[in-house]
Amino acid sequence: MPRPHGFTYEQRRDGSVVLTHLGRAAGVLRGARAEKFLAEVESGDSQLVMARWTGSYRFGNERQAGNHPRNQGGRTGRG
């Protein structure tokens, strides 16, 4: 599975946290969620933590799923 990359975060003066991925806004955390995120991002792999919190966490099987016969757009492979 490729490692997540391109995530950044910015803590604002009001206590909220803005998460971005490759320069695009990916989410805003406020209050207790922002505090929990900041504690977690400082103690672990920051890119992986940000990917999980934004919902951009990939499991590595998307490429394989596209090749499955069920996902071939009606092609049955018969005849």
DSSP file with accessible surface (Angstrom, degrees, kcal/mol):
  #  RESIDUE AA STRUCTURE BP1 BP2  ACC     N-H-->O    O-->H-N    N-H-->O    O-->H-N    TCO  KAPPA ALPHA  PHI   PSI    X-CA   Y-CA   Z-CA
    1    1 A M              0   0  124      0, 0.0     2,-0.1     0, 0.0    59,-0.0   0.000 360.0 360.0 360.0 129.3    0.0    0.0    0.0
    2    2 A P        -     0   0  111      0, 0.0    56,-0.2     0, 0.0     3,-0.1  -0.397 360.0-109.5 -68.2 144.8    1.5    3.4   -0.9
    3    3 A R        -     0   0  145      1,-0.1     2,-0.0    -2,-0.1    45,-0.0  -0.512  35.3-107.3 -72.0 140.5    2.1    5.8    2.0
    4    4 A P        +     0   0   29      0, 0.0     2,-0.3     0, 0.0    44,-0.1  -0.374  48.2 169.7 -64.7 146.7   -0.2    8.8    2.2
    5    5 A H        +     0   0  131     42,-0.1     3,-0.1     1,-0.1     0, 0.0  -0.974  41.5  53.1-152.2 164.0    1.4   12.1    1.2
    6    6 A G  S    S+     0   0   27     -2,-0.3    16,-2.7     1,-0.3    17,-0.4   0.520  70.0 133.8  88.9   5.3    0.6   15.7    0.5
    7    7 A F  E     +A   21   0A   8     14,-0.2     2,-0.3    15,-0.1    -1,-0.3  -0.697  24.2 168.0 -91.1 141.6   -1.4   16.4    3.6
    8    8 A T  E     -A   20   0A  80     12,-2.3    12,-2.8    -2,-0.3     2,-0.3  -0.944  14.7-156.7-140.1 162.6   -0.9   19.5    5.7
    9    9 A Y  E     -A   19   0A  85     -2,-0.3     2,-0.4    10,-0.2    10,-0.2  -0.981   2.9-158.3-140.7 155.2   -2.7   21.2    8.5
   10   10 A E  E     -A   18   0A 121      8,-1.9     8,-2.7    -2,-0.3     2,-0.6  -0.995  12.0-144.9-134.6 126.5   -3.0   24.6   10.0
   11   11 A Q  E     -A   17   0A 115     -2,-0.4     6,-0.2     6,-0.2     2,-0.1  -0.820  21.7-149.3 -92.0 125.7   -4.1   25.5   13.5
   12   12 A R    >   -     0   0  113      4,-3.0     3,-1.8    -2,-0.6    -2,-0.0  -0.478  25.4-108.4 -92.0 164.7   -6.1   28.7   13.6
   13   13 A R  T 3  S+     0   0  258      1,-0.3    -1,-0.1    -2,-0.1    -2,-0.0   0.796 117.1  60.6 -62.4 -28.8   -6.3   31.2   16.4
   14   14 A D  T 3  S-     0   0  118      1,-0.1    -1,-0.3     2,-0.1     3,-0.1   0.450 121.7-104.7 -80.4   1.9   -9.9   30.2   17.2
   15   15 A G  S <  S+     0   0   33     -3,-1.8    -2,-0.1     1,-0.3     2,-0.1   0.309  80.0 128.3  95.6  -9.2   -8.7   26.6   17.9
   16   16 A S        -     0   0    3     14,-0.1    -4,-3.0    -5,-0.1     2,-0.4  -0.396  49.2-141.4 -77.5 160.1   -9.9   25.1   14.7
   17   17 A V  E     -AB  11  29A   0     12,-2.7    12,-2.9    -6,-0.2     2,-0.6  -0.990   5.9-154.8-125.4 127.5   -7.7   23.0   12.5
   18   18 A V  E     -AB  10  28A  14     -8,-2.7    -8,-1.9    -2,-0.4     2,-0.4  -0.902   9.8-158.2-104.5 123.2   -7.8   23.2    8.7
   19   19 A L  E     -AB   9  27A   2      8,-3.1     7,-3.3    -2,-0.6     8,-1.4  -0.846  11.5-175.1-100.4 135.4   -6.7   20.0    6.8
   20   20 A T  E     -AB   8  25A  30    -12,-2.8   -12,-2.3    -2,-0.4     2,-0.4  -0.943  15.1-157.3-128.4 153.2   -5.5   20.3    3.2
   21   21 A H  E >  S-AB   7  24A  59      3,-2.7     3,-1.8    -2,-0.3   -14,-0.2  -0.980  81.7 -18.9-131.2 117.3   -4.4   17.7    0.7
   22   22 A L  T 3  S-     0   0  118    -16,-2.7   -15,-0.1    -2,-0.4    -1,-0.1   0.864 129.8 -50.5  53.4  40.2   -2.3   18.8   -2.2
   23   23 A G  T 3  S+     0   0   72    -17,-0.4     2,-0.4     1,-0.2    -1,-0.3   0.380 116.1 110.3  85.8  -3.8   -3.3   22.4   -1.6
   24   24 A R  E <  S-B   21   0A 200     -3,-1.8    -3,-2.7     1,-0.0    -1,-0.2  -0.853  77.6-102.8-107.1 142.1   -7.1   21.8   -1.5
   25   25 A A  E     +B   20   0A  86     -2,-0.4    -5,-0.3    -5,-0.2     3,-0.1  -0.347  39.6 172.5 -61.8 130.7   -9.2   22.0    1.6
   26   26 A A  E     -     0   0A  38     -7,-3.3     2,-0.3     1,-0.4    -6,-0.2   0.537  58.0 -32.0-117.1 -15.0  -10.0   18.5    2.9
   27   27 A G  E     -B   19   0A  28     -8,-1.4    -8,-3.1     2,-0.0    -1,-0.4  -0.877  43.7-129.2 168.9 160.4  -11.7   19.3    6.2
   28   28 A V  E     -B   18   0A  58     -2,-0.3     2,-0.4   -10,-0.2   -10,-0.2  -0.999  19.5-162.5-130.0 130.3  -12.1   21.6    9.2
   29   29 A L  E     -B   17   0A  10    -12,-2.9   -12,-2.7    -2,-0.4     2,-0.3  -0.928  11.0-177.1-113.8 139.7  -12.0   20.3   12.8
   30   30 A R    >>  -     0   0  164     -2,-0.4     3,-1.1   -14,-0.2     4,-0.5  -0.930  43.9 -12.1-133.1 157.7  -13.3   22.3   15.7
   31   31 A G  H 3> S-     0   0   46     -2,-0.3     4,-1.9     1,-0.3     3,-0.3  -0.270 125.2  -1.6  63.0-134.1  -13.5   21.9   19.5
   32   32 A A  H 3> S+     0   0   79      1,-0.2     4,-2.6     2,-0.2    -1,-0.3   0.839 132.9  56.9 -63.8 -34.2  -12.8   18.6   21.1
   33   33 A R  H <> S+     0   0  148     -3,-1.1     4,-2.5     2,-0.2    -1,-0.2   0.906 106.5  49.6 -64.6 -39.8  -12.2   16.9   17.7
   34   34 A A  H  X S+     0   0    1     -4,-0.5     4,-2.5    -3,-0.3    -2,-0.2   0.922 111.6  48.6 -64.7 -42.5   -9.5   19.5   16.9
   35   35 A E  H  X S+     0   0  140     -4,-1.9     4,-2.0     2,-0.2    -2,-0.2   0.918 112.3  48.1 -63.3 -42.8   -7.8   18.8   20.2
   36   36 A K  H  X S+     0   0  135     -4,-2.6     4,-2.2     1,-0.2    -2,-0.2   0.915 111.7  50.5 -64.3 -42.2   -7.9   15.1   19.7
   37   37 A F  H  X S+     0   0    0     -4,-2.5     4,-3.0     1,-0.2     5,-0.2   0.937 109.2  50.6 -60.3 -47.6   -6.5   15.4   16.2
   38   38 A L  H  X S+     0   0   20     -4,-2.5     4,-1.6     1,-0.2    -1,-0.2   0.901 110.9  48.9 -61.3 -39.6   -3.6   17.6   17.4
   39   39 A A  H  X S+     0   0   62     -4,-2.0     4,-0.9     1,-0.2    -1,-0.2   0.915 115.1  44.8 -65.2 -40.3   -2.7   15.1   20.1
   40   40 A E  H  X S+     0   0   45     -4,-2.2     4,-1.0     1,-0.2     3,-0.4   0.894 110.2  52.6 -72.3 -39.6   -2.8   12.2   17.7
   41   41 A V  H  < S+     0   0    7     -4,-3.0    -1,-0.2     1,-0.2     3,-0.2   0.839 108.9  51.2 -69.0 -29.4   -0.9   13.9   14.9
   42   42 A E  H  < S+     0   0  148     -4,-1.6    -1,-0.2    -5,-0.2    -2,-0.2   0.750 113.1  45.0 -77.5 -22.1    2.0   14.8   17.2
   43   43 A S  H  < S+     0   0  100     -4,-0.9    -2,-0.2    -3,-0.4    -1,-0.2   0.534 117.6  27.6-100.7  -6.8    2.3   11.2   18.5
   44   44 A G  S  < S-     0   0   43     -4,-1.0     2,-0.8    -3,-0.2     3,-0.1  -0.582 107.1 -44.9-136.1-164.5    2.1    9.2   15.3
   45   45 A D     >  -     0   0   65     -2,-0.2     4,-2.5     1,-0.2     5,-0.2  -0.621  52.2-154.6 -70.4 106.9    2.8    9.2   11.5
   46   46 A S  H  > S+     0   0   48     -2,-0.8     4,-2.6     1,-0.2     5,-0.2   0.867  88.2  51.1 -60.2 -39.5    1.3   12.6   10.7
   47   47 A Q  H  > S+     0   0   45      2,-0.2     4,-2.1     1,-0.2    -1,-0.2   0.928 112.9  45.7 -65.1 -42.3    0.5   11.8    7.0
   48   48 A L  H  > S+     0   0   41      2,-0.2     4,-2.3     1,-0.2    -2,-0.2   0.913 112.8  50.6 -66.5 -41.6   -1.3    8.6    7.9
   49   49 A V  H  X S+     0   0   10     -4,-2.5     4,-2.4     1,-0.2    -2,-0.2   0.941 111.6  47.3 -62.2 -45.9   -3.2   10.4   10.7
   50   50 A M  H  X S+     0   0    4     -4,-2.6     4,-1.7     1,-0.2     6,-0.3   0.888 109.8  53.6 -65.5 -37.0   -4.3   13.2    8.4
   51   51 A A  H  X>S+     0   0    0     -4,-2.1     5,-1.6    -5,-0.2     4,-0.8   0.927 110.9  46.8 -62.4 -42.7   -5.4   10.7    5.8
   52   52 A R  H ><5S+     0   0  118     -4,-2.3     3,-0.8     1,-0.2    -2,-0.2   0.929 111.5  50.1 -64.9 -44.0   -7.6    8.9    8.3
   53   53 A W  H 3<5S+     0   0   45     -4,-2.4    -1,-0.2     1,-0.2    -2,-0.2   0.785 112.8  46.6 -68.7 -26.7   -9.2   12.1    9.7
   54   54 A T  H 3<5S-     0   0   29     -4,-1.7    -1,-0.2    -5,-0.2    -2,-0.2   0.575 111.0-117.9 -89.7  -9.6  -10.0   13.4    6.2
   55   55 A G  T <<5S+     0   0   60     -4,-0.8    -3,-0.2    -3,-0.8    -4,-0.1   0.589  83.5 118.3  83.0  10.2  -11.5   10.1    5.0
   56   56 A S      < +     0   0   44     -5,-1.6     2,-0.5    -6,-0.3    -4,-0.2   0.090  34.1 132.6 -95.5  24.2   -8.8    9.8    2.3
   57   57 A Y        -     0   0   74     -6,-0.5     2,-0.3    -5,-0.2    -9,-0.0  -0.636  41.7-158.2 -80.4 122.7   -7.4    6.6    3.7
   58   58 A R        -     0   0  156     -2,-0.5    -2,-0.1   -56,-0.2    -6,-0.0  -0.806  16.9-153.0-105.1 147.3   -6.9    4.0    1.0
   59   59 A F        -     0   0  145     -2,-0.3    -1,-0.1   -58,-0.0    -2,-0.0   0.465  40.2-117.6 -98.4  -5.2   -6.7    0.3    1.5
   60   60 A G  S    S+     0   0   34      1,-0.1     4,-0.3   -58,-0.0     3,-0.2   0.447  91.9  94.1  89.5  -2.2   -4.6   -0.5   -1.5
   61   61 A N     >  +     0   0   84      1,-0.1     4,-2.2     2,-0.1     5,-0.2   0.386  51.6  95.8-105.8   6.8   -7.1   -2.7   -3.3
   62   62 A E  H  > S+     0   0   84      1,-0.2     4,-1.3     2,-0.2    -1,-0.1   0.915  85.2  49.6 -64.7 -40.7   -8.8   -0.1   -5.6
   63   63 A R  H  > S+     0   0  216      1,-0.2     4,-0.6     2,-0.2     3,-0.2   0.923 112.2  48.1 -65.3 -40.9   -6.6   -0.9   -8.6
   64   64 A Q  H >4 S+     0   0  143     -4,-0.3     3,-1.1     1,-0.2     4,-0.3   0.890 105.9  58.2 -67.2 -37.3   -7.2   -4.6   -8.2
   65   65 A A  H >< S+     0   0   41     -4,-2.2     3,-1.3     1,-0.3     6,-0.3   0.838  97.2  61.8 -64.6 -31.8  -11.0   -4.1   -7.9
   66   66 A G  H 3< S+     0   0   39     -4,-1.3    -1,-0.3     1,-0.3    -2,-0.2   0.771 102.2  52.3 -65.6 -22.8  -11.1   -2.4  -11.3
   67   67 A N  T << S+     0   0  124     -3,-1.1    -1,-0.3    -4,-0.6    -2,-0.2   0.481  82.6 111.9 -92.2  -1.7   -9.8   -5.6  -13.0
   68   68 A H  S X  S-     0   0   83     -3,-1.3     3,-2.0    -4,-0.3    -3,-0.0  -0.477  76.8-123.4 -73.1 140.8  -12.5   -7.8  -11.4
   69   69 A P  G >  S+     0   0   99      0, 0.0     3,-1.4     0, 0.0     5,-0.3   0.833 110.3  63.0 -54.5 -31.7  -15.0   -9.2  -14.0
   70   70 A R  G 3  S+     0   0  186      1,-0.3     3,-0.3     2,-0.1     4,-0.2   0.793 105.2  47.1 -64.2 -24.6  -17.9   -7.7  -11.9
   71   71 A N  G <  S+     0   0   80     -3,-2.0    -1,-0.3    -6,-0.3    -3,-0.1   0.092  80.2 101.4-107.5  26.0  -16.5   -4.2  -12.6
   72   72 A Q  S X  S-     0   0   46     -3,-1.4     3,-0.8     3,-0.2    -1,-0.2   0.222  94.6-107.9 -98.1  14.0  -15.9   -4.5  -16.4
   73   73 A G  T 3  S-     0   0   77     -3,-0.3     3,-0.1     1,-0.2    -2,-0.1   0.889  79.7 -40.7  68.2  41.3  -19.0   -2.6  -17.5
   74   74 A G  T 3  S+     0   0   72      1,-0.3     2,-0.6    -5,-0.3    -1,-0.2   0.373  97.5 134.4  93.0  -7.7  -21.1   -5.4  -18.8
   75   75 A R    <   -     0   0  167     -3,-0.8    -1,-0.3     1,-0.2    -3,-0.2  -0.675  28.7-178.8 -76.3 120.7  -18.3   -7.4  -20.6
   76   76 A T        -     0   0  100     -2,-0.6    -1,-0.2     2,-0.2     3,-0.1   0.638  35.4-127.8 -95.6 -17.3  -18.8  -11.0  -19.6
   77   77 A G        +     0   0   83      1,-0.3     2,-0.4     2,-0.0    -2,-0.1   0.583  64.3 132.7  81.3   8.2  -15.9  -12.4  -21.5
   78   78 A R              0   0  211      1,-0.1    -1,-0.3     0, 0.0    -2,-0.2  -0.775 360.0 360.0 -97.9 140.8  -18.1  -15.0  -23.2
   79   79 A G              0   0  127     -2,-0.4    -1,-0.1    -3,-0.1    -2,-0.0   0.705 360.0 360.0  57.6 360.0  -18.1  -15.7  -26.9
